[in-house]
Structures are given as C-alpha cells and as structure tokens.
Amino acid sequence: MDERAELVAIEELWTAQNVADYIKASRSWVYKAAEAGTLPCLRIGAMLRFDPAAVRAFVAGTAAGPALPLARTGSR
C-alpha cells in the first residue's frame, strides 16, 4: 500500500465521538469498551481509532469477543 492509500485508509477511521454518535452512547462508554477489549479498535500512538465495518459488526452482534453485560436498573 502506498503512502497516499494509507492516508486515505486512516482518514476513513472513526473517532470515539463518531462511534458514540453512531451507537447513541457516551464517548466515555466507547473508551471504556475499547480499553476493555469489548469494542474493536486500533491504537495509533495515544489515539484510539475505529474501523466503521468493525463497529457495525459489533452493533450487529457479529463481532468476536465477549458481549457487555446489561446494566440492571432498579431492584426486583
């Protein structure tokens, strides 16, 4: 892959804010899920970036890895 193709590929990656907007979650949740290894991500230096196809697969439930447990609200 030449330098220009690599640059285009990087520009197409999503930020944590892009992912948060897509899945209607907070940016902090995106960072926590990525750091836990639940949400697939790429680390570029200190930055986290996300492949849109991998995020869509995660949302569809086809991504590899454990699912996040559902949070319980209230008591039974």
N, C-alpha and C positions, 0 to 999 in steps of 0.2 A: 504494500500500500504506500503510495507516495505521500509526501507531506501535506499536500492540499486535500487529499482524500481523508487523511487522518484528522485534519482540522474540521472538515465538514462533518465527520462522524462525531467529533467531540461537541460541535455546536448543536447537534441533534439530541444530545443527552438532556435529561430533565434535571432541574434543581430540586431541592427538598420542597421549595414553595410550589413548584409545578406539580409535584406528586401530591402534596397536601390539597391543592385546588382540585386535582383530578378525582381524588378519593373522598373529598369533603371531610378531611381530618385536619388536626392542627399540625403545624410544622414540627413541633416538639415530638408529637407521636411518630412522625415519619423518621426523625433522627433516632428515637429510641428503638423503633422496629428495625431500622437498618443496623444499628450498633449491636442489637441482639442477634442479628443474623436471620431474622424472620423475613424482612423485606430485602430483596436482592439489590445490591448497589455496587458501584465502582468507587474506589478511593483514588483520587488524583491529588497527590500531596495531602494537604489537610482538608481538601474538599470532598464531599460526597456527591456523586452524580448517579443518575438512574437511567437505565435503558427503558424507554417507553414500552417496548414489547414485553419486557420482564415485569414491569409494573402492571400492565394489562393482564398478564398471565397470573400474577399474584392475586389481583382482584377477582379474576375468574375462578380462582381456587386450583389452578393447574401448576402453580409454581412448586418447586421442590422445597422441602423444609417443613418444619412444624407450623401448624396454624396457631395464631394467637388465641388464648382462652378468652371467652366472652366475659365481660365485666358484669358482675351481678349488681343490680340496683335494688335497694330496699331489702327487707328480710322476709322470710317465709313464715 
